[in-house]
Structure formats: C-alpha cells, structure tokens
Amino acid sequence: MFVAALSTAAAAQLRTIPEDAKRGEIRHVEAMLVEIDGERQRLAPGAQIRDTSNRLIVPTAIPAGTQVRYLLDAQGMVVRVWVLTPEEEKR
C-alpha cells in the first residue's frame, strides 16, 4: 500500500502538459461528446482524460465546469485532456 502511495505521488510530480495545449472549461454532455467553453466537441477514439493526480478517468467523471488544458487531433477531435490543479489554474 505504501508503494502505491509513492507511485501516485511520483506520477503527479512527472505531469507534463504541452505548452500548445489550449485552456478551457469542460463538461461531459453524453457518450463521447463534451462541451468546452460552450462549444460541443467530440472526443477522439482513444482520447485520454487525466485528473489532477494524473490518473486516467472516463468522460462521465469530469465535474461540470472543470478547468482543463486540452489538445485536438488532426481531425479536430479532443484527444488529450488534463484537469487542472488549483496551482496549474493560476499559471
């Protein structure tokens, strides 16, 4: 159990969000559809959503109104999402 706690802390410390990731407010709409800053967008197949501890979460686990950084794929679908910590929100 102690090892699991250390690995979670280590993962959070290694969190890297690309500089070109856009910022927005997200909410889950249905299935693979989210709304970012009021605009509905489709999640790409295999999209990854990471919570503040850098764990993968399902779209339905995104709290409405959450501040995120995200990347789009070549087709304009959301492919990566990082839920921001309070510290990341300030930056």
Sequence and secondary structure as in RCSB ss.txt:
>XXXX:A:sequence
MFVAALSTAAAAQLRTIPEDAKRGEIRHVEAMLVEIDGERQRLAPGAQIRDTSNRLIVPTAIPAGTQVRYLLDAQ
GMVVRVWVLTPEEEKR
>XXXX:A:secstr
 HHHHHHHHHHHHT    TT EEEEEEEEETTEEEETTEEEEEEEEEEEE TTS B  GGGS TTEEEEEEE TT
S EEEEEE  HHHHH 
